[in-house]
Amino acid sequence: MANDTTKVARRFYELLEAGDSDALYEIVAGDFVGHGAGAGGGADALVQDLRTWLKAFPDCRYDIVRTVTEDDTVAVHMTIRATHGGPFAGVPATGRSIEVGGTDIWRVVDGRLAEGWTLCDVGTLFMQIGVLGGPAPADV
């Protein structure tokens, strides 16, 4: 179970990096429950949130630092690197690079993402695109 669960999560990031949001429907359950990205709307809400993210950060890369798997759940700790190339949270594209830490926790059922919790260091992200003042932390 652990290997399959981790493989599904890793496939998710491969599809995001490829910009293939349509293929996400192959690994996201129709009744997906999102806590963060995709909150309240099943697979469609998650895919729409991710399409918005990909428009804002089209060259996004997920450098997976570690995964921890228990039963049907996998936690993925990552560093996210991208260029702010489109509007994000009302902020027009700045062309600035971002490098932020993130952690996703996925519950996998029958080879599909059934539930997810998304945590991203948006404070640092907003500092890096110039919305918030102050130095961005060096360690993500």
N, C-alpha and C positions, 0 to 999 in steps of 0.2 A: 504494500500500500504506500509506504513512504516514498519509494522511488517514483511510482506513478503520480503521486500527488505533487512531488517536486517537478517532475517532467511537465505536468500541465501548467504549473506556475511559470516555469522557464519558457514554455511555448508562448504564453501570454506576452512576455516581454519581447520575444523574437518578433511576434506579429506587430507589436507597437513600433519597434525599431524599423520594421519594414514599411510602416505606414499603412498596413493592411487592416483597416478597421472592420471591413466586411467579414474577414476570416475569423474575427473574434466570436462571431455567432456560433462557430464550430466548437468552441471550448467554454462558452458562457451559457449557463442554464437559462432557459426562458424566464423562469421565476426567480432569477438572481436577486439576492437581498444585499443592498449596498449600505454601508455605514461610512459615509464620505462620498467618494465617486459612485455614481449610479444610485444614489439614495432614492428610494420610493418608486422605482419604475421598471424593475426587472432588467433584462438584458438590454432592451432598447435605451433605457436611461444611462446605463453604464457606457454603452457604445457611443451615445451622443456626447456624454461628458468627455470621453476619450478623443472623439473627433475634434471637439473644441480645444482640448489640450494640444493635439497634434497640429492644429492650425496655428496655435500660438508658438509652439516649439517643434517645428517640422523635422529637425535633425536630432531629435532626442535620442540619447543613448543611456541605457541602464546598465551600470557596472555592478553586478551582484557581488556583494561582499561575503554574504553567508546566507544559508537557508537553514531553518530548524523545522523539522517535521515531527508531528505527533499525531498518530491516528489519521484522521481525515483532514488535518489542518497543517498548513505550511506558512511559516513566517519568512519573508524575504526582506533582508536588509540590503540597501543599495545606495549607490551614489548616482545621481541623475545629472547628466551633462547635456546642455543644449544651447541653442541660440534663440533669443526672443525675436522670432520672425513674424509674429502676428499678434493681434489684440489678445490681451489676457486680463481678465477681471477689470475691464474698462480701461486698461493701459495700452495705448498703441504700441506697435512694435518699436523696440529700441535698437535692435541689432546687437545688444549686449549678450555676453555669454553668462550662463548660470552653471553653478555646480552646487547642488544641495543634497542633503541626506534624505532618505525616505525609507519607510517600512510599510509593506503591505502584509496583511494576514489573510489567507484564503482558506476557505473550507471547500473541499473538493468532494463531489458526489458523482459517481458513475462517470468519471473522467472529465467532469465539467466544473467550472467555478460556480459554486452555489451561493456563496456568501463571501463578502470582502470588507475589510477595514483598511482604510487608506490614511497614512500619516506621512506628511511631507513638510519639510522646514520652509513654509511659505514666508516666514519673516525674513530669512536669509535671501530667499528668492526675490522678494520685494526690495531688499537693500541692493541686490545685484542689478536689478533693472532700473534702479534710481528712484523708486517710489518712497522708500523710507531712508532716513538719514542714518548715519553711523556706520562703522566698519562692519563688514560681513565677517563672521567667524572663519578662520582659516581651516579648521578641522570640521569635516562633515562626517 
